[in-house]
Amino acid sequence: MTLSPPVALEPLYALSDQALQERIAQAKAQLAERCVILGHHYQREEVYHFADLTGDSLKLSRLASQRTEAEYIIFCGVHFMAEVADILSSPAQTVILPDLAAGCSMADMADLPHVEQAWQALGQVLDCDQVITPLTYVNSTADLKAFCGEHGGSVCTSSNAEKMLQWAFAQREKVLFFPDQHLGRNSSHRLGVPLEEMVLWQPSLPNGGLSEAEIRKARVILWDGYCSVHTMFQPAHVALFRQRLPGIQVIVHPECSFEVCQLADDRGSTEQIQARVRAAPSGSKWAIGTELNLVNRLKKEMPDKEIHFLCPTVCLCSTMFRIDLAHLCWVLENLLHGQVINRIKVPEREAASARIALQRMLNVV
């Protein structure tokens, strides 16, 4: 079969949003069930509008893998999300990320060479494979999930981190948690682990900046990583809303700092935050500490409730924001021309080990 010349991206930026939306709708209709578009909760609204399935990253990957009629999975999210979709989907399905520059700064804070170095350094103090369970947040690269699969560890999400930490402690006495220190700290504390039994591993320092005594005492070794969006929320923001709007309820994502989570009324994943606010009575007041696009969507959906964004400044996932109408149109129209643009393919050996880690989680939750 002779392939048509690929559709170029640059000319699409000369089009209006309306023109792009019309072309996306046409391409989507022509592809029909051959293609499924996934939209993460943090995605910009005009792109989110075209999603066939919406949700958090793992939920979307699992749902897409069940759409066996879909040859193409277009993930409007970030790179690690598309990797998970590829790991969980069938060999007959092709995963596409509209813009390869849509990454995750938190995921980039832990890479395989540094994690392997940390494992080796910890091995000078402890028998890692007997004492430490590695647990990676789903917001990580596929090779780190594979590392966990190969070392008896697993994966967690923001909604099941506590349950997976319990599982990890049942395997071995200590946990190496990466890449998000805040999710690890908040979840471990909820399980009763005191702060003095958690240490921060700083990969740029010898032995992570820890003494042998600190390593031996710790139950949880937290990687020095964080979400640039959720660390923008500060205790002062919580205090300000409580002062201005008595009776307001503050709910935040567990990627927020320990201090902010302690001050909030509740915390939860994107799915949990939405469920809690939707179930609240009309007239209730909320200050929400998570990504701006999600909060704005909830405000529009529930005008009968007073919903505020917890941070006074604009705070959105800038890397996910890279996926725009032009990129979505570009990959869709190229599919119509027989061209696959920006395919995400995890090497099978790596995918197999990552799949083991993911399956351990799915067996628990």
MIDOSE-897451 format. One line per field, with one value per residue (C-alpha): x, y, z; residue in one letter. Coordinates in pm, 1 decimal. Example, Ala and Ser with C-alpha at 12.3 -4.5 7.8 and 13.67 -1.06 7.14 Angstrom:
<pts>
px	(1230.0,1367.0)
py	(-450.0,-106.0)
pz	(780.0,714.0)
res	(A,S)
</pts>
This chain:
<pts>
px	(0.0,133.5,117.6,-0.2,239.6,213.7,8.3,238.1,192.3,304.9,24.9,-235.2,-130.6,-252.6,-607.8,-866.4,-978.6,-1314.7,-1150.6,-933.0,-1232.3,-1421.8,-1128.9,-1079.7,-1449.3,-1436.6,-1125.3,-1266.6,-1590.1,-1400.2,-1180.3,-1484.9,-1420.8,-1070.3,-954.6,-1018.0,-913.1,-823.4,-843.8,-679.9,-858.3,-581.7,-609.2,-701.3,-1075.8,-1082.6,-888.8,-1073.9,-1395.2,-1294.9,-1208.8,-1404.3,-1289.4,-1189.7,-1030.0,-696.7,-403.2,-437.2,-815.2,-782.7,-517.7,-727.2,-1041.5,-857.2,-715.1,-1073.7,-1162.6,-1031.2,-1186.6,-965.6,-649.1,-525.4,-517.8,-452.0,-356.3,-409.4,-197.7,177.2,449.7,437.2,59.9,101.0,367.1,123.2,-140.1,108.3,206.4,-156.1,-291.0,-277.7,-3.5,-265.4,-315.2,-94.6,-56.1,1.4,100.3,3.0,308.6,622.0,720.7,427.6,625.5,609.7,868.3,807.4,864.3,1186.2,1316.3,1377.0,1552.9,1674.9,2051.3,1996.6,1753.3,1997.3,2275.8,2056.4,1977.5,2347.8,2434.0,2158.0,2294.3,2617.0,2415.7,2126.3,2038.5,1798.0,1624.3,1549.6,1472.2,1341.2,1033.8,1060.8,730.7,693.4,413.6,241.4,375.3,709.9,884.8,829.2,1184.5,1127.5,810.8,1020.1,1281.1,1009.9,882.9,1230.6,1295.8,972.6,808.8,500.9,325.2,72.4,-165.2,-267.8,-592.0,-436.8,-96.4,-188.4,-312.2,-0.6,225.5,54.4,123.8,486.4,540.1,390.1,663.9,962.0,1022.8,1125.6,998.7,1187.4,919.0,969.5,945.0,704.5,816.5,490.1,257.8,490.5,511.1,138.6,32.9,286.5,184.3,-180.2,-70.4,89.3,453.6,607.0,793.2,1116.1,1103.7,1096.3,1409.2,1465.6,1699.5,1870.0,2019.0,2271.5,2443.4,2664.0,2447.8,2150.0,2274.1,2198.7,2410.8,2417.9,2227.6,1952.1,1912.8,1890.3,1632.8,1407.6,1098.0,1031.3,1301.5,1146.2,1288.3,1351.3,1088.9,770.5,493.3,559.1,183.6,83.6,378.1,250.9,-23.2,87.9,-44.5,-104.6,-352.2,-556.1,-551.8,-659.5,-967.1,-1068.7,-1044.9,-1237.2,-1502.0,-1587.3,-1722.1,-1540.1,-1411.5,-1057.3,-973.8,-631.1,-437.8,-191.7,93.8,62.9,305.7,258.8,177.2,-98.6,-249.0,-254.6,-444.6,-697.9,-1032.5,-972.8,-740.3,-774.2,-692.2,-851.7,-1131.1,-1182.4,-1187.8,-1453.3,-1666.2,-1650.8,-1748.3,-2025.2,-2175.3,-2174.0,-2498.8,-2597.7,-2462.1,-2151.8,-1820.1,-1499.2,-1136.4,-964.5,-591.4,-524.0,-467.1,-657.3,-830.8,-996.8,-1111.3,-1253.9,-1439.1,-1599.0,-1699.1,-1873.0,-2040.4,-2177.1,-2282.8,-2496.4,-2176.8,-1912.7,-1587.9,-1251.5,-901.3,-682.3,-381.3,-405.7,-184.9,-242.7,-126.2,-167.1,18.3,224.5,366.1,23.6,-85.8,147.0,-116.2,-338.1,-594.6,-326.7,-139.4,-459.2,-568.2,-219.5,-210.2,-570.8,-539.0,-213.2,-390.0,-637.1,-335.1,-196.6,73.1,133.3,288.0,444.9,392.4,481.1,627.3,783.9,1041.7,883.0,1139.4,1091.0,714.6,702.0,875.8,664.0,352.8,451.7,471.8,138.5,-27.4,88.0,-98.0,-406.7,-409.7,-423.5,-670.5)
py	(0.0,346.4,590.8,945.9,1227.9,1312.2,1607.7,1884.6,2035.4,2393.2,2497.8,2385.9,2668.1,2919.3,2788.8,2916.8,2704.7,2657.8,2530.5,2289.4,2165.6,2097.9,1905.0,1704.1,1613.7,1505.4,1292.4,1138.5,1048.6,886.7,681.3,584.9,283.6,235.9,514.7,602.2,937.5,951.1,1279.1,1321.1,1540.0,1802.1,1840.0,2179.2,2211.7,2239.1,1911.4,1739.6,1804.3,1545.9,1267.3,942.6,844.3,1073.9,1005.8,965.2,798.4,435.5,429.5,553.9,296.6,11.5,131.0,176.6,-175.7,-301.8,-120.3,-409.0,-270.2,40.6,7.1,344.7,488.3,862.4,967.3,1336.2,1333.1,1303.3,1059.3,818.2,783.0,679.2,428.2,265.8,250.8,72.6,-172.6,-265.0,-263.6,-550.9,-588.7,-503.1,-155.8,145.5,421.0,778.4,1087.6,1398.4,1594.6,1410.4,1717.0,1651.1,1507.8,1517.4,1708.6,1485.0,1167.6,1320.5,1363.8,988.9,801.8,442.7,514.3,717.1,463.8,181.6,384.1,439.3,66.5,-16.9,243.3,116.8,-232.1,-129.2,-83.5,-330.8,-642.3,-455.5,-758.1,-887.5,-562.0,-299.2,-304.9,-55.1,119.4,363.2,608.8,550.0,896.7,744.6,608.1,253.2,145.4,235.2,27.5,-251.5,-202.7,-254.0,-559.2,-711.8,-635.2,-760.8,-420.3,-264.2,52.6,279.0,559.0,860.2,682.5,354.4,462.9,375.1,30.3,-35.7,83.5,-166.4,-432.8,-322.2,-338.0,-687.3,-793.7,-633.7,-400.9,-89.3,89.9,290.0,523.9,728.5,969.5,1188.2,1245.9,1416.3,1133.3,893.3,1103.8,1183.9,825.5,673.8,916.6,818.2,461.1,565.2,587.9,877.6,1149.1,1059.6,717.6,870.8,1001.2,1190.2,1037.8,1313.1,1145.6,1423.9,1358.2,1065.2,800.4,1024.8,1264.8,1006.1,844.1,467.9,515.2,717.0,448.8,170.7,360.7,459.2,263.9,477.9,616.9,897.5,1010.5,1383.5,1445.6,1651.7,1786.3,2145.4,2213.3,2073.2,2220.0,2565.8,2533.8,2673.3,2669.1,3044.4,2978.2,2749.3,3006.8,3283.0,3095.3,2996.6,3360.7,3494.8,3223.0,3066.2,2714.5,2650.4,2296.9,2253.1,1942.3,1883.6,1629.6,1413.1,1540.1,1861.4,1918.7,1748.7,2083.7,2164.2,1815.2,1840.0,2168.9,2051.0,1893.7,1609.6,1494.0,1262.3,1175.7,1358.1,1099.9,1119.1,1499.4,1508.5,1245.7,1427.8,1766.7,1619.9,1445.4,1765.0,1957.2,2253.3,2577.8,2419.5,2603.1,2441.4,2540.2,2277.5,2220.8,2053.2,2146.8,2449.9,2289.9,2031.1,2291.7,2515.7,2218.6,2145.5,2511.6,2505.3,2171.6,2272.2,2638.6,2564.2,2526.3,2784.9,2638.9,2812.1,2733.0,2717.2,2899.0,3274.2,3234.9,3036.5,2684.1,2429.1,2131.0,2319.0,2007.6,1852.1,2194.1,2136.2,1907.8,2146.8,2132.6,2152.3,1848.2,1647.3,1735.1,1650.3,1294.7,1220.1,1338.5,1150.5,832.0,893.2,912.6,584.8,756.7,698.2,1003.0,998.3,634.7,536.5,187.1,37.7,-234.7,-572.9,-690.1,-369.5,-383.0,-740.5,-645.2,-330.2,-539.5,-762.1,-457.7,-325.5,-664.3,-686.8,-361.6,-474.4,-795.3,-585.8,-316.5)
pz	(0.0,-89.7,197.8,139.7,224.5,594.5,709.6,832.8,1178.1,1114.9,873.4,1127.4,1360.2,1102.0,1143.4,1387.7,1681.0,1510.2,1191.3,1389.6,1585.7,1263.2,1114.2,1434.2,1440.7,1075.6,1122.2,1436.5,1259.0,970.6,1203.4,1411.0,1637.6,1499.5,1730.1,2094.3,2242.7,2611.0,2805.0,3143.1,3399.2,3377.3,3000.1,2854.1,2796.8,2417.3,2383.3,2669.6,2476.7,2213.4,2457.7,2429.7,2778.1,3064.3,3399.5,3574.7,3402.5,3515.6,3477.1,3120.3,3029.1,3165.1,2988.0,2659.1,2674.0,2691.7,2367.5,2161.2,1843.5,1871.4,1664.5,1785.0,2137.4,2139.5,2491.4,2563.5,2875.8,2932.7,2834.7,3130.0,3087.4,2724.6,2833.4,3077.7,2805.4,2578.7,2854.4,2927.8,2572.6,2324.8,2060.3,1798.6,1947.6,1881.2,2140.9,2026.9,2228.3,2026.6,2145.0,2257.1,2459.4,2694.7,2982.7,3362.4,3563.0,3865.5,3664.3,3531.5,3888.0,3920.8,3643.5,3626.5,3661.9,3981.2,4127.6,4055.6,4217.7,4523.1,4540.4,4525.8,4791.0,5020.7,4958.0,5129.2,5449.5,5409.6,5212.2,4984.8,4832.1,5181.4,5360.6,5113.6,4888.3,4600.3,4531.9,4245.7,4190.5,3855.8,3762.9,3663.8,3358.9,3236.6,3322.4,3688.5,3692.9,3541.7,3816.0,4076.5,3895.4,3897.9,4266.1,4420.6,4425.3,4276.1,4163.8,4334.4,4239.7,4443.4,4535.7,4652.5,4788.4,5147.8,5051.7,4844.5,5124.8,5353.0,5092.5,5064.4,5442.0,5441.6,5197.4,5372.8,5665.3,5469.3,5158.8,4897.7,4758.9,4443.0,4273.7,4479.4,4836.1,4935.2,4833.7,5013.4,5328.6,5348.0,5284.2,5525.1,5799.0,5752.5,5821.9,6149.5,6041.5,6239.9,6049.2,6228.5,6065.3,5717.2,5547.5,5223.3,4966.6,4767.1,4458.4,4397.7,4733.8,4839.9,5010.4,4938.0,5207.1,5477.6,5743.1,5794.2,6121.2,5947.8,5680.1,5937.8,6146.9,5855.1,5763.0,5455.1,5227.0,5021.8,4690.0,4656.9,4390.3,4374.9,4153.5,4048.6,4041.8,4379.8,4569.6,4473.6,4737.4,5071.9,5432.4,5400.1,5117.8,5343.0,5623.8,5385.2,5262.3,5614.5,5718.9,5419.6,5395.5,5733.2,5688.1,5361.6,5310.0,5185.2,4984.0,4831.6,4630.8,4831.9,4612.7,4817.0,5102.2,5437.5,5601.9,5350.6,5375.6,5754.1,5738.8,5479.4,5569.8,5326.5,5053.6,4758.4,4400.5,4109.7,4101.2,4478.7,4482.3,4211.5,4384.6,4718.2,4573.6,4355.7,4658.3,4866.3,4924.9,4713.7,4855.7,5006.0,4975.4,4856.3,4809.5,4595.6,4580.0,4248.7,3883.7,3752.6,3452.5,3676.0,3927.8,3656.4,3508.5,3846.1,3887.5,3551.2,3622.7,3964.7,3968.5,4276.2,4482.6,4560.0,4428.3,4452.0,4331.7,4641.3,4493.3,4414.7,4105.8,3784.9,3849.0,3571.6,3429.7,3171.6,3005.6,2950.2,2821.2,2524.6,2373.5,2183.0,1903.3,1635.2,1767.3,1807.9,1454.7,1323.8,1459.6,1363.3,1004.1,960.9,1066.4,783.8,549.6,684.0,891.1,1262.0,1427.9,1777.3,1861.5,2218.5,2231.3,2544.3,2464.4,2534.3,2789.5,2987.7,2941.5,3073.2,3399.4,3433.7,3375.2,3669.8,3897.5,3773.5,3811.2,4173.5,4235.0,4047.7,4254.4,4572.4,4471.5)
res	(M,T,L,S,P,P,V,A,L,E,P,L,Y,A,L,S,D,Q,A,L,Q,E,R,I,A,Q,A,K,A,Q,L,A,E,R,C,V,I,L,G,H,H,Y,Q,R,E,E,V,Y,H,F,A,D,L,T,G,D,S,L,K,L,S,R,L,A,S,Q,R,T,E,A,E,Y,I,I,F,C,G,V,H,F,M,A,E,V,A,D,I,L,S,S,P,A,Q,T,V,I,L,P,D,L,A,A,G,C,S,M,A,D,M,A,D,L,P,H,V,E,Q,A,W,Q,A,L,G,Q,V,L,D,C,D,Q,V,I,T,P,L,T,Y,V,N,S,T,A,D,L,K,A,F,C,G,E,H,G,G,S,V,C,T,S,S,N,A,E,K,M,L,Q,W,A,F,A,Q,R,E,K,V,L,F,F,P,D,Q,H,L,G,R,N,S,S,H,R,L,G,V,P,L,E,E,M,V,L,W,Q,P,S,L,P,N,G,G,L,S,E,A,E,I,R,K,A,R,V,I,L,W,D,G,Y,C,S,V,H,T,M,F,Q,P,A,H,V,A,L,F,R,Q,R,L,P,G,I,Q,V,I,V,H,P,E,C,S,F,E,V,C,Q,L,A,D,D,R,G,S,T,E,Q,I,Q,A,R,V,R,A,A,P,S,G,S,K,W,A,I,G,T,E,L,N,L,V,N,R,L,K,K,E,M,P,D,K,E,I,H,F,L,C,P,T,V,C,L,C,S,T,M,F,R,I,D,L,A,H,L,C,W,V,L,E,N,L,L,H,G,Q,V,I,N,R,I,K,V,P,E,R,E,A,A,S,A,R,I,A,L,Q,R,M,L,N,V,V)
</pts>
